[in-house]
């Protein structure tokens, strides 16, 4: 799946617990259940956001709707993700 301004992934990092957002790159499901994130220009994997480095994540479409099959995480993390999606 290719991310864009209209297709955004909001995530929680495993080590720091920081919430962030990606609007560029390509993501794919990893065989172990995580995600791999690839640089849009080079096609190389971005280790910082891949595998077990992301604890929870969710992809949202242009209207803020959750994309089916592209959301995983604890209830606590998902609440933080949805808060990060809401306009301030």
PDB file of N, CA, C and O in Angstrom:
ATOM      1  N   UNK A   1       0.850  -1.159   0.000  1.00  0.00           N
ATOM      2  CA  UNK A   1       0.000   0.000   0.000  1.00  0.00           C
ATOM      3  C   UNK A   1       0.905   1.234   0.000  1.00  0.00           C
ATOM      4  O   UNK A   1       1.860   1.313   0.774  1.00  0.00           O
ATOM      5  N   UNK A   2       0.600   2.183  -0.865  1.00  0.00           N
ATOM      6  CA  UNK A   2       1.392   3.412  -0.975  1.00  0.00           C
ATOM      7  C   UNK A   2       0.713   4.506  -0.156  1.00  0.00           C
ATOM      8  O   UNK A   2      -0.473   4.783  -0.335  1.00  0.00           O
ATOM      9  N   UNK A   3       1.475   5.121   0.737  1.00  0.00           N
ATOM     10  CA  UNK A   3       0.957   6.197   1.578  1.00  0.00           C
ATOM     11  C   UNK A   3       1.004   7.529   0.839  1.00  0.00           C
ATOM     12  O   UNK A   3       1.817   7.725  -0.064  1.00  0.00           O
ATOM     13  N   UNK A   4       0.123   8.436   1.233  1.00  0.00           N
ATOM     14  CA  UNK A   4       0.064   9.771   0.628  1.00  0.00           C
ATOM     15  C   UNK A   4      -0.619  10.702   1.618  1.00  0.00           C
ATOM     16  O   UNK A   4      -0.949  10.297   2.733  1.00  0.00           O
ATOM     17  N   UNK A   5      -0.828  11.945   1.213  1.00  0.00           N
ATOM     18  CA  UNK A   5      -1.545  12.877   2.071  1.00  0.00           C
ATOM     19  C   UNK A   5      -2.951  12.350   2.364  1.00  0.00           C
ATOM     20  O   UNK A   5      -3.478  12.566   3.455  1.00  0.00           O
ATOM     21  N   UNK A   6      -3.560  11.661   1.395  1.00  0.00           N
ATOM     22  CA  UNK A   6      -4.900  11.116   1.560  1.00  0.00           C
ATOM     23  C   UNK A   6      -4.947   9.731   2.180  1.00  0.00           C
ATOM     24  O   UNK A   6      -6.030   9.243   2.504  1.00  0.00           O
ATOM     25  N   UNK A   7      -3.809   9.089   2.353  1.00  0.00           N
ATOM     26  CA  UNK A   7      -3.732   7.746   2.928  1.00  0.00           C
ATOM     27  C   UNK A   7      -2.572   7.747   3.923  1.00  0.00           C
ATOM     28  O   UNK A   7      -1.416   7.564   3.542  1.00  0.00           O
ATOM     29  N   UNK A   8      -2.890   7.953   5.188  1.00  0.00           N
ATOM     30  CA  UNK A   8      -1.882   8.184   6.217  1.00  0.00           C
ATOM     31  C   UNK A   8      -1.834   7.030   7.214  1.00  0.00           C
ATOM     32  O   UNK A   8      -2.862   6.441   7.551  1.00  0.00           O
ATOM     33  N   UNK A   9      -0.625   6.716   7.680  1.00  0.00           N
ATOM     34  CA  UNK A   9      -0.462   5.724   8.735  1.00  0.00           C
ATOM     35  C   UNK A   9      -0.041   6.459  10.005  1.00  0.00           C
ATOM     36  O   UNK A   9       0.932   7.213  10.012  1.00  0.00           O
ATOM     37  N   UNK A  10      -0.790   6.224  11.072  1.00  0.00           N
ATOM     38  CA  UNK A  10      -0.421   6.756  12.386  1.00  0.00           C
ATOM     39  C   UNK A  10       0.051   5.571  13.209  1.00  0.00           C
ATOM     40  O   UNK A  10      -0.575   4.511  13.186  1.00  0.00           O
ATOM     41  N   UNK A  11       1.139   5.737  13.932  1.00  0.00           N
ATOM     42  CA  UNK A  11       1.787   4.618  14.607  1.00  0.00           C
ATOM     43  C   UNK A  11       2.246   5.010  16.010  1.00  0.00           C
ATOM     44  O   UNK A  11       2.312   6.189  16.356  1.00  0.00           O
ATOM     45  N   UNK A  12       2.560   3.985  16.808  1.00  0.00           N
ATOM     46  CA  UNK A  12       3.188   4.147  18.118  1.00  0.00           C
ATOM     47  C   UNK A  12       4.467   3.332  18.080  1.00  0.00           C
ATOM     48  O   UNK A  12       4.433   2.132  17.810  1.00  0.00           O
ATOM     49  N   UNK A  13       5.602   3.982  18.350  1.00  0.00           N
ATOM     50  CA  UNK A  13       6.882   3.278  18.357  1.00  0.00           C
ATOM     51  C   UNK A  13       7.007   2.400  19.601  1.00  0.00           C
ATOM     52  O   UNK A  13       6.568   2.786  20.684  1.00  0.00           O
ATOM     53  N   UNK A  14       7.598   1.239  19.444  1.00  0.00           N
ATOM     54  CA  UNK A  14       7.720   0.271  20.529  1.00  0.00           C
ATOM     55  C   UNK A  14       8.573   0.794  21.684  1.00  0.00           C
ATOM     56  O   UNK A  14       8.129   0.750  22.831  1.00  0.00           O
ATOM     57  N   UNK A  15       9.746   1.271  21.425  1.00  0.00           N
ATOM     58  CA  UNK A  15      10.668   1.649  22.507  1.00  0.00           C
ATOM     59  C   UNK A  15      10.276   2.927  23.220  1.00  0.00           C
ATOM     60  O   UNK A  15      10.257   2.964  24.450  1.00  0.00           O
ATOM     61  N   UNK A  16       9.965   3.967  22.481  1.00  0.00           N
ATOM     62  CA  UNK A  16       9.713   5.277  23.093  1.00  0.00           C
ATOM     63  C   UNK A  16       8.239   5.525  23.399  1.00  0.00           C
ATOM     64  O   UNK A  16       7.916   6.347  24.256  1.00  0.00           O
ATOM     65  N   UNK A  17       7.348   4.828  22.713  1.00  0.00           N
ATOM     66  CA  UNK A  17       5.923   5.079  22.877  1.00  0.00           C
ATOM     67  C   UNK A  17       5.450   6.338  22.161  1.00  0.00           C
ATOM     68  O   UNK A  17       4.300   6.749  22.316  1.00  0.00           O
ATOM     69  N   UNK A  18       6.334   6.950  21.377  1.00  0.00           N
ATOM     70  CA  UNK A  18       5.977   8.167  20.638  1.00  0.00           C
ATOM     71  C   UNK A  18       4.967   7.839  19.538  1.00  0.00           C
ATOM     72  O   UNK A  18       5.028   6.786  18.904  1.00  0.00           O
ATOM     73  N   UNK A  19       4.043   8.770  19.335  1.00  0.00           N
ATOM     74  CA  UNK A  19       3.052   8.650  18.272  1.00  0.00           C
ATOM     75  C   UNK A  19       3.520   9.500  17.099  1.00  0.00           C
ATOM     76  O   UNK A  19       3.950  10.639  17.287  1.00  0.00           O
ATOM     77  N   UNK A  20       3.440   8.957  15.901  1.00  0.00           N
ATOM     78  CA  UNK A  20       3.849   9.694  14.713  1.00  0.00           C
ATOM     79  C   UNK A  20       2.935   9.385  13.547  1.00  0.00           C
ATOM     80  O   UNK A  20       1.999   8.593  13.655  1.00  0.00           O
ATOM     81  N   UNK A  21       3.229  10.027  12.431  1.00  0.00           N
ATOM     82  CA  UNK A  21       2.399   9.875  11.233  1.00  0.00           C
ATOM     83  C   UNK A  21       3.298   9.811  10.007  1.00  0.00           C
ATOM     84  O   UNK A  21       4.265  10.564   9.886  1.00  0.00           O
ATOM     85  N   UNK A  22       2.963   8.901   9.100  1.00  0.00           N
ATOM     86  CA  UNK A  22       3.668   8.776   7.821  1.00  0.00           C
ATOM     87  C   UNK A  22       2.691   9.056   6.693  1.00  0.00           C
ATOM     88  O   UNK A  22       1.578   8.530   6.674  1.00  0.00           O
ATOM     89  N   UNK A  23       3.123   9.899   5.742  1.00  0.00           N
ATOM     90  CA  UNK A  23       2.287  10.206   4.580  1.00  0.00           C
ATOM     91  C   UNK A  23       3.009   9.897   3.276  1.00  0.00           C
ATOM     92  O   UNK A  23       2.516  10.229   2.198  1.00  0.00           O
ATOM     93  N   UNK A  24       4.175   9.264   3.369  1.00  0.00           N
ATOM     94  CA  UNK A  24       4.872   8.856   2.150  1.00  0.00           C
ATOM     95  C   UNK A  24       5.573   7.535   2.405  1.00  0.00           C
ATOM     96  O   UNK A  24       5.888   7.191   3.544  1.00  0.00           O
ATOM     97  N   UNK A  25       5.807   6.816   1.353  1.00  0.00           N
ATOM     98  CA  UNK A  25       6.432   5.509   1.451  1.00  0.00           C
ATOM     99  C   UNK A  25       5.440   4.426   1.077  1.00  0.00           C
ATOM    100  O   UNK A  25       4.294   4.696   0.718  1.00  0.00           O
ATOM    101  N   UNK A  26       5.907   3.210   1.172  1.00  0.00           N
ATOM    102  CA  UNK A  26       5.076   2.043   0.858  1.00  0.00           C
ATOM    103  C   UNK A  26       5.124   1.111   2.052  1.00  0.00           C
ATOM    104  O   UNK A  26       6.189   0.908   2.635  1.00  0.00           O
ATOM    105  N   UNK A  27       3.996   0.547   2.421  1.00  0.00           N
ATOM    106  CA  UNK A  27       3.961  -0.391   3.535  1.00  0.00           C
ATOM    107  C   UNK A  27       3.418  -1.729   3.064  1.00  0.00           C
ATOM    108  O   UNK A  27       2.610  -1.800   2.138  1.00  0.00           O
ATOM    109  N   UNK A  28       3.877  -2.788   3.717  1.00  0.00           N
ATOM    110  CA  UNK A  28       3.345  -4.120   3.428  1.00  0.00           C
ATOM    111  C   UNK A  28       3.366  -4.935   4.708  1.00  0.00           C
ATOM    112  O   UNK A  28       4.197  -4.717   5.590  1.00  0.00           O
ATOM    113  N   UNK A  29       2.436  -5.879   4.796  1.00  0.00           N
ATOM    114  CA  UNK A  29       2.385  -6.777   5.940  1.00  0.00           C
ATOM    115  C   UNK A  29       3.616  -7.678   5.927  1.00  0.00           C
ATOM    116  O   UNK A  29       4.026  -8.169   4.876  1.00  0.00           O
ATOM    117  N   UNK A  30       4.194  -7.886   7.092  1.00  0.00           N
ATOM    118  CA  UNK A  30       5.332  -8.786   7.260  1.00  0.00           C
ATOM    119  C   UNK A  30       4.796 -10.159   7.677  1.00  0.00           C
ATOM    120  O   UNK A  30       3.739 -10.242   8.302  1.00  0.00           O
ATOM    121  N   UNK A  31       5.496 -11.206   7.347  1.00  0.00           N
ATOM    122  CA  UNK A  31       5.031 -12.562   7.644  1.00  0.00           C
ATOM    123  C   UNK A  31       4.826 -12.803   9.141  1.00  0.00           C
ATOM    124  O   UNK A  31       3.999 -13.636   9.512  1.00  0.00           O
ATOM    125  N   UNK A  32       5.549 -12.101  10.004  1.00  0.00           N
ATOM    126  CA  UNK A  32       5.409 -12.292  11.449  1.00  0.00           C
ATOM    127  C   UNK A  32       4.274 -11.466  12.040  1.00  0.00           C
ATOM    128  O   UNK A  32       4.058 -11.494  13.252  1.00  0.00           O
ATOM    129  N   UNK A  33       3.542 -10.729  11.200  1.00  0.00           N
ATOM    130  CA  UNK A  33       2.415  -9.952  11.676  1.00  0.00           C
ATOM    131  C   UNK A  33       2.679  -8.468  11.800  1.00  0.00           C
ATOM    132  O   UNK A  33       1.747  -7.700  12.038  1.00  0.00           O
ATOM    133  N   UNK A  34       3.919  -8.042  11.646  1.00  0.00           N
ATOM    134  CA  UNK A  34       4.246  -6.622  11.707  1.00  0.00           C
ATOM    135  C   UNK A  34       4.129  -5.971  10.338  1.00  0.00           C
ATOM    136  O   UNK A  34       3.449  -6.473   9.442  1.00  0.00           O
ATOM    137  N   UNK A  35       4.798  -4.858  10.204  1.00  0.00           N
ATOM    138  CA  UNK A  35       4.807  -4.116   8.943  1.00  0.00           C
ATOM    139  C   UNK A  35       6.229  -3.895   8.481  1.00  0.00           C
ATOM    140  O   UNK A  35       7.155  -3.826   9.289  1.00  0.00           O
ATOM    141  N   UNK A  36       6.393  -3.787   7.193  1.00  0.00           N
ATOM    142  CA  UNK A  36       7.632  -3.277   6.606  1.00  0.00           C
ATOM    143  C   UNK A  36       7.285  -1.973   5.916  1.00  0.00           C
ATOM    144  O   UNK A  36       6.276  -1.872   5.218  1.00  0.00           O
ATOM    145  N   UNK A  37       8.131  -0.976   6.120  1.00  0.00           N
ATOM    146  CA  UNK A  37       7.938   0.345   5.521  1.00  0.00           C
ATOM    147  C   UNK A  37       9.109   0.600   4.585  1.00  0.00           C
ATOM    148  O   UNK A  37      10.265   0.410   4.962  1.00  0.00           O
ATOM    149  N   UNK A  38       8.808   1.032   3.361  1.00  0.00           N
ATOM    150  CA  UNK A  38       9.831   1.242   2.346  1.00  0.00           C
ATOM    151  C   UNK A  38       9.868   2.708   1.929  1.00  0.00           C
ATOM    152  O   UNK A  38       8.835   3.370   1.842  1.00  0.00           O
ATOM    153  N   UNK A  39      11.075   3.199   1.675  1.00  0.00           N
ATOM    154  CA  UNK A  39      11.258   4.553   1.184  1.00  0.00           C
ATOM    155  C   UNK A  39      10.636   4.668  -0.203  1.00  0.00           C
ATOM    156  O   UNK A  39      10.850   3.815  -1.065  1.00  0.00           O
ATOM    157  N   UNK A  40       9.879   5.712  -0.402  1.00  0.00           N
ATOM    158  CA  UNK A  40       9.166   5.918  -1.664  1.00  0.00           C
ATOM    159  C   UNK A  40      10.121   6.093  -2.848  1.00  0.00           C
ATOM    160  O   UNK A  40       9.852   5.596  -3.941  1.00  0.00           O
ATOM    161  N   UNK A  41      11.224   6.792  -2.632  1.00  0.00           N
ATOM    162  CA  UNK A  41      12.157   7.078  -3.740  1.00  0.00           C
ATOM    163  C   UNK A  41      13.103   5.931  -4.027  1.00  0.00           C
ATOM    164  O   UNK A  41      13.298   5.561  -5.185  1.00  0.00           O
ATOM    165  N   UNK A  42      13.702   5.356  -2.972  1.00  0.00           N
ATOM    166  CA  UNK A  42      14.734   4.338  -3.197  1.00  0.00           C
ATOM    167  C   UNK A  42      14.193   2.918  -3.203  1.00  0.00           C
ATOM    168  O   UNK A  42      14.818   2.015  -3.760  1.00  0.00           O
ATOM    169  N   UNK A  43      13.026   2.713  -2.583  1.00  0.00           N
ATOM    170  CA  UNK A  43      12.471   1.375  -2.478  1.00  0.00           C
ATOM    171  C   UNK A  43      13.108   0.544  -1.372  1.00  0.00           C
ATOM    172  O   UNK A  43      12.762  -0.624  -1.198  1.00  0.00           O
ATOM    173  N   UNK A  44      14.032   1.135  -0.626  1.00  0.00           N
ATOM    174  CA  UNK A  44      14.715   0.412   0.450  1.00  0.00           C
ATOM    175  C   UNK A  44      13.878   0.418   1.719  1.00  0.00           C
ATOM    176  O   UNK A  44      13.144   1.367   1.994  1.00  0.00           O
ATOM    177  N   UNK A  45      14.004  -0.668   2.491  1.00  0.00           N
ATOM    178  CA  UNK A  45      13.267  -0.770   3.738  1.00  0.00           C
ATOM    179  C   UNK A  45      13.770   0.282   4.737  1.00  0.00           C
ATOM    180  O   UNK A  45      14.970   0.545   4.821  1.00  0.00           O
ATOM    181  N   UNK A  46      12.850   0.869   5.481  1.00  0.00           N
ATOM    182  CA  UNK A  46      13.200   1.822   6.537  1.00  0.00           C
ATOM    183  C   UNK A  46      13.111   1.052   7.850  1.00  0.00           C
ATOM    184  O   UNK A  46      12.021   0.877   8.394  1.00  0.00           O
ATOM    185  N   UNK A  47      14.235   0.599   8.354  1.00  0.00           N
ATOM    186  CA  UNK A  47      14.285  -0.253   9.542  1.00  0.00           C
ATOM    187  C   UNK A  47      13.644   0.397  10.764  1.00  0.00           C
ATOM    188  O   UNK A  47      13.023  -0.289  11.577  1.00  0.00           O
ATOM    189  N   UNK A  48      13.788   1.705  10.899  1.00  0.00           N
ATOM    190  CA  UNK A  48      13.278   2.436  12.065  1.00  0.00           C
ATOM    191  C   UNK A  48      11.775   2.232  12.248  1.00  0.00           C
ATOM    192  O   UNK A  48      11.290   2.220  13.379  1.00  0.00           O
ATOM    193  N   UNK A  49      11.031   2.071  11.149  1.00  0.00           N
ATOM    194  CA  UNK A  49       9.582   1.919  11.178  1.00  0.00           C
ATOM    195  C   UNK A  49       9.125   0.502  10.845  1.00  0.00           C
ATOM    196  O   UNK A  49       7.924   0.276  10.698  1.00  0.00           O
ATOM    197  N   UNK A  50      10.025  -0.445  10.723  1.00  0.00           N
ATOM    198  CA  UNK A  50       9.663  -1.772  10.226  1.00  0.00           C
ATOM    199  C   UNK A  50       9.800  -2.855  11.279  1.00  0.00           C
ATOM    200  O   UNK A  50      10.412  -2.662  12.330  1.00  0.00           O
ATOM    201  N   UNK A  51       9.209  -4.004  10.963  1.00  0.00           N
ATOM    202  CA  UNK A  51       9.296  -5.169  11.842  1.00  0.00           C
ATOM    203  C   UNK A  51       8.671  -4.902  13.193  1.00  0.00           C
ATOM    204  O   UNK A  51       7.518  -4.480  13.279  1.00  0.00           O
ATOM    205  N   UNK A  52       9.421  -5.147  14.240  1.00  0.00           N
ATOM    206  CA  UNK A  52       8.899  -4.993  15.601  1.00  0.00           C
ATOM    207  C   UNK A  52       9.122  -3.599  16.167  1.00  0.00           C
ATOM    208  O   UNK A  52       8.811  -3.360  17.334  1.00  0.00           O
ATOM    209  N   UNK A  53       9.649  -2.673  15.377  1.00  0.00           N
ATOM    210  CA  UNK A  53       9.906  -1.317  15.884  1.00  0.00           C
ATOM    211  C   UNK A  53       8.633  -0.496  16.064  1.00  0.00           C
ATOM    212  O   UNK A  53       8.624   0.471  16.825  1.00  0.00           O
ATOM    213  N   UNK A  54       7.563  -0.872  15.372  1.00  0.00           N
ATOM    214  CA  UNK A  54       6.270  -0.211  15.560  1.00  0.00           C
ATOM    215  C   UNK A  54       5.409  -1.131  16.417  1.00  0.00           C
ATOM    216  O   UNK A  54       5.200  -2.298  16.084  1.00  0.00           O
ATOM    217  N   UNK A  55       4.913  -0.585  17.527  1.00  0.00           N
ATOM    218  CA  UNK A  55       4.112  -1.368  18.462  1.00  0.00           C
ATOM    219  C   UNK A  55       2.650  -1.460  18.006  1.00  0.00           C
ATOM    220  O   UNK A  55       2.030  -2.520  18.091  1.00  0.00           O
ATOM    221  N   UNK A  56       2.117  -0.349  17.526  1.00  0.00           N
ATOM    222  CA  UNK A  56       0.726  -0.279  17.073  1.00  0.00           C
ATOM    223  C   UNK A  56       0.651   0.664  15.887  1.00  0.00           C
ATOM    224  O   UNK A  56       1.461   1.583  15.766  1.00  0.00           O
ATOM    225  N   UNK A  57      -0.324   0.439  15.008  1.00  0.00           N
ATOM    226  CA  UNK A  57      -0.435   1.270  13.811  1.00  0.00           C
ATOM    227  C   UNK A  57      -1.834   1.159  13.216  1.00  0.00           C
ATOM    228  O   UNK A  57      -2.552   0.187  13.452  1.00  0.00           O
ATOM    229  N   UNK A  58      -2.202   2.167  12.445  1.00  0.00           N
ATOM    230  CA  UNK A  58      -3.484   2.162  11.757  1.00  0.00           C
ATOM    231  C   UNK A  58      -3.377   3.071  10.535  1.00  0.00           C
ATOM    232  O   UNK A  58      -2.794   4.153  10.607  1.00  0.00           O
ATOM    233  N   UNK A  59      -3.943   2.625   9.413  1.00  0.00           N
ATOM    234  CA  UNK A  59      -3.960   3.411   8.178  1.00  0.00           C
ATOM    235  C   UNK A  59      -5.361   3.995   8.001  1.00  0.00           C
ATOM    236  O   UNK A  59      -6.366   3.303   8.167  1.00  0.00           O
ATOM    237  N   UNK A  60      -5.403   5.287   7.660  1.00  0.00           N
ATOM    238  CA  UNK A  60      -6.661   5.998   7.490  1.00  0.00           C
ATOM    239  C   UNK A  60      -6.753   6.578   6.082  1.00  0.00           C
ATOM    240  O   UNK A  60      -5.759   7.035   5.518  1.00  0.00           O
ATOM    241  N   UNK A  61      -7.966   6.553   5.525  1.00  0.00           N
ATOM    242  CA  UNK A  61      -8.236   7.122   4.215  1.00  0.00           C
ATOM    243  C   UNK A  61      -8.491   8.614   4.291  1.00  0.00           C
ATOM    244  O   UNK A  61      -8.392   9.207   5.366  1.00  0.00           O
ATOM    245  N   UNK A  62      -8.820   9.231   3.158  1.00  0.00           N
ATOM    246  CA  UNK A  62      -8.944  10.695   3.070  1.00  0.00           C
ATOM    247  C   UNK A  62     -10.048  11.290   3.947  1.00  0.00           C
ATOM    248  O   UNK A  62      -9.962  12.457   4.327  1.00  0.00           O
ATOM    249  N   UNK A  63     -11.065  10.522   4.271  1.00  0.00           N
ATOM    250  CA  UNK A  63     -12.148  11.027   5.121  1.00  0.00           C
ATOM    251  C   UNK A  63     -11.931  10.657   6.586  1.00  0.00           C
ATOM    252  O   UNK A  63     -12.822  10.848   7.413  1.00  0.00           O
ATOM    253  N   UNK A  64     -10.754  10.130   6.907  1.00  0.00           N
ATOM    254  CA  UNK A  64     -10.453   9.739   8.278  1.00  0.00           C
ATOM    255  C   UNK A  64     -10.985   8.368   8.662  1.00  0.00           C
ATOM    256  O   UNK A  64     -10.986   8.007   9.839  1.00  0.00           O
ATOM    257  N   UNK A  65     -11.439   7.601   7.671  1.00  0.00           N
ATOM    258  CA  UNK A  65     -11.936   6.264   7.951  1.00  0.00           C
ATOM    259  C   UNK A  65     -10.784   5.271   8.013  1.00  0.00           C
ATOM    260  O   UNK A  65      -9.817   5.377   7.258  1.00  0.00           O
ATOM    261  N   UNK A  66     -10.895   4.310   8.914  1.00  0.00           N
ATOM    262  CA  UNK A  66      -9.885   3.269   9.063  1.00  0.00           C
ATOM    263  C   UNK A  66      -9.944   2.343   7.855  1.00  0.00           C
ATOM    264  O   UNK A  66     -11.028   1.943   7.430  1.00  0.00           O
ATOM    265  N   UNK A  67      -8.777   1.998   7.297  1.00  0.00           N
ATOM    266  CA  UNK A  67      -8.693   1.110   6.144  1.00  0.00           C
ATOM    267  C   UNK A  67      -8.722  -0.336   6.640  1.00  0.00           C
ATOM    268  O   UNK A  67      -7.882  -0.751   7.440  1.00  0.00           O
ATOM    269  N   UNK A  68      -9.699  -1.086   6.152  1.00  0.00           N
ATOM    270  CA  UNK A  68      -9.895  -2.489   6.545  1.00  0.00           C
ATOM    271  C   UNK A  68      -8.610  -3.302   6.381  1.00  0.00           C
ATOM    272  O   UNK A  68      -7.970  -3.263   5.331  1.00  0.00           O
ATOM    273  N   UNK A  69      -8.241  -4.040   7.433  1.00  0.00           N
ATOM    274  CA  UNK A  69      -7.073  -4.917   7.395  1.00  0.00           C
ATOM    275  C   UNK A  69      -5.750  -4.219   7.627  1.00  0.00           C
ATOM    276  O   UNK A  69      -4.699  -4.857   7.562  1.00  0.00           O
ATOM    277  N   UNK A  70      -5.776  -2.901   7.899  1.00  0.00           N
ATOM    278  CA  UNK A  70      -4.540  -2.147   8.073  1.00  0.00           C
ATOM    279  C   UNK A  70      -4.519  -1.419   9.418  1.00  0.00           C
ATOM    280  O   UNK A  70      -4.230  -0.224   9.489  1.00  0.00           O
ATOM    281  N   UNK A  71      -4.830  -2.161  10.478  1.00  0.00           N
ATOM    282  CA  UNK A  71      -4.847  -1.573  11.812  1.00  0.00           C
ATOM    283  C   UNK A  71      -4.544  -2.671  12.821  1.00  0.00           C
ATOM    284  O   UNK A  71      -5.146  -3.744  12.773  1.00  0.00           O
ATOM    285  N   UNK A  72      -3.618  -2.411  13.731  1.00  0.00           N
ATOM    286  CA  UNK A  72      -3.260  -3.404  14.732  1.00  0.00           C
ATOM    287  C   UNK A  72      -2.668  -2.702  15.939  1.00  0.00           C
ATOM    288  O   UNK A  72      -1.866  -1.778  15.802  1.00  0.00           O
ATOM    289  N   UNK A  73      -3.069  -3.149  17.132  1.00  0.00           N
ATOM    290  CA  UNK A  73      -2.470  -2.601  18.338  1.00  0.00           C
ATOM    291  C   UNK A  73      -3.337  -2.785  19.557  1.00  0.00           C
ATOM    292  O   UNK A  73      -4.464  -3.274  19.476  1.00  0.00           O
ATOM    293  N   UNK A  74      -2.789  -2.382  20.694  1.00  0.00           N
ATOM    294  CA  UNK A  74      -3.521  -2.480  21.951  1.00  0.00           C
ATOM    295  C   UNK A  74      -4.611  -1.411  21.995  1.00  0.00           C
ATOM    296  O   UNK A  74      -4.544  -0.416  21.273  1.00  0.00           O
ATOM    297  N   UNK A  75      -5.595  -1.621  22.830  1.00  0.00           N
ATOM    298  CA  UNK A  75      -6.690  -0.666  22.969  1.00  0.00           C
ATOM    299  C   UNK A  75      -6.160   0.708  23.386  1.00  0.00           C
ATOM    300  O   UNK A  75      -6.612   1.732  22.874  1.00  0.00           O
ATOM    301  N   UNK A  76      -5.211   0.728  24.307  1.00  0.00           N
ATOM    302  CA  UNK A  76      -4.616   1.987  24.777  1.00  0.00           C
ATOM    303  C   UNK A  76      -3.909   2.722  23.641  1.00  0.00           C
ATOM    304  O   UNK A  76      -4.086   3.929  23.475  1.00  0.00           O
ATOM    305  N   UNK A  77      -3.113   2.002  22.864  1.00  0.00           N
ATOM    306  CA  UNK A  77      -2.407   2.619  21.736  1.00  0.00           C
ATOM    307  C   UNK A  77      -3.385   3.104  20.674  1.00  0.00           C
ATOM    308  O   UNK A  77      -3.212   4.192  20.124  1.00  0.00           O
ATOM    309  N   UNK A  78      -4.408   2.310  20.381  1.00  0.00           N
ATOM    310  CA  UNK A  78      -5.372   2.713  19.354  1.00  0.00           C
ATOM    311  C   UNK A  78      -6.116   3.978  19.768  1.00  0.00           C
ATOM    312  O   UNK A  78      -6.440   4.806  18.917  1.00  0.00           O
ATOM    313  N   UNK A  79      -6.391   4.140  21.056  1.00  0.00           N
ATOM    314  CA  UNK A  79      -7.004   5.384  21.524  1.00  0.00           C
ATOM    315  C   UNK A  79      -6.077   6.564  21.242  1.00  0.00           C
ATOM    316  O   UNK A  79      -6.532   7.616  20.793  1.00  0.00           O
ATOM    317  N   UNK A  80      -4.794   6.396  21.501  1.00  0.00           N
ATOM    318  CA  UNK A  80      -3.815   7.460  21.219  1.00  0.00           C
ATOM    319  C   UNK A  80      -3.737   7.745  19.720  1.00  0.00           C
ATOM    320  O   UNK A  80      -3.624   8.901  19.311  1.00  0.00           O
ATOM    321  N   UNK A  81      -3.797   6.697  18.907  1.00  0.00           N
ATOM    322  CA  UNK A  81      -3.746   6.857  17.453  1.00  0.00           C
ATOM    323  C   UNK A  81      -4.959   7.654  16.967  1.00  0.00           C
ATOM    324  O   UNK A  81      -4.817   8.571  16.158  1.00  0.00           O
ATOM    325  N   UNK A  82      -6.143   7.307  17.459  1.00  0.00           N
ATOM    326  CA  UNK A  82      -7.350   8.024  17.037  1.00  0.00           C
ATOM    327  C   UNK A  82      -7.328   9.475  17.521  1.00  0.00           C
ATOM    328  O   UNK A  82      -7.845  10.361  16.840  1.00  0.00           O
ATOM    329  N   UNK A  83      -6.733   9.726  18.692  1.00  0.00           N
ATOM    330  CA  UNK A  83      -6.600  11.108  19.169  1.00  0.00           C
ATOM    331  C   UNK A  83      -5.662  11.902  18.255  1.00  0.00           C
ATOM    332  O   UNK A  83      -5.895  13.082  17.992  1.00  0.00           O
ATOM    333  N   UNK A  84      -4.602  11.246  17.773  1.00  0.00           N
ATOM    334  CA  UNK A  84      -3.649  11.915  16.884  1.00  0.00           C
ATOM    335  C   UNK A  84      -4.280  12.219  15.532  1.00  0.00           C
ATOM    336  O   UNK A  84      -3.862  13.157  14.853  1.00  0.00           O
ATOM    337  N   UNK A  85      -5.274  11.444  15.136  1.00  0.00           N
ATOM    338  CA  UNK A  85      -5.952  11.659  13.868  1.00  0.00           C
ATOM    339  C   UNK A  85      -6.877  12.866  13.927  1.00  0.00           C
ATOM    340  O   UNK A  85      -7.041  13.578  12.936  1.00  0.00           O
ATOM    341  N   UNK A  86      -7.481  13.095  15.090  1.00  0.00           N
ATOM    342  CA  UNK A  86      -8.461  14.176  15.248  1.00  0.00           C
ATOM    343  C   UNK A  86      -7.813  15.541  15.042  1.00  0.00           C
ATOM    344  O   UNK A  86      -6.700  15.778  15.511  1.00  0.00           O
ATOM    345  N   UNK A  87      -8.514  16.449  14.334  1.00  0.00           N
ATOM    346  CA  UNK A  87      -7.975  17.802  14.150  1.00  0.00           C
ATOM    347  C   UNK A  87      -7.906  18.534  15.487  1.00  0.00           C
ATOM    348  O   UNK A  87      -8.743  18.333  16.366  1.00  0.00           O
ATOM    349  N   UNK A  88      -6.902  19.379  15.619  1.00  0.00           N
ATOM    350  CA  UNK A  88      -6.704  20.096  16.892  1.00  0.00           C
ATOM    351  C   UNK A  88      -7.378  21.414  16.870  1.00  0.00           C
ATOM    352  O   UNK A  88      -7.318  22.154  17.852  1.00  0.00           O
TER     353      UNK A  88
END
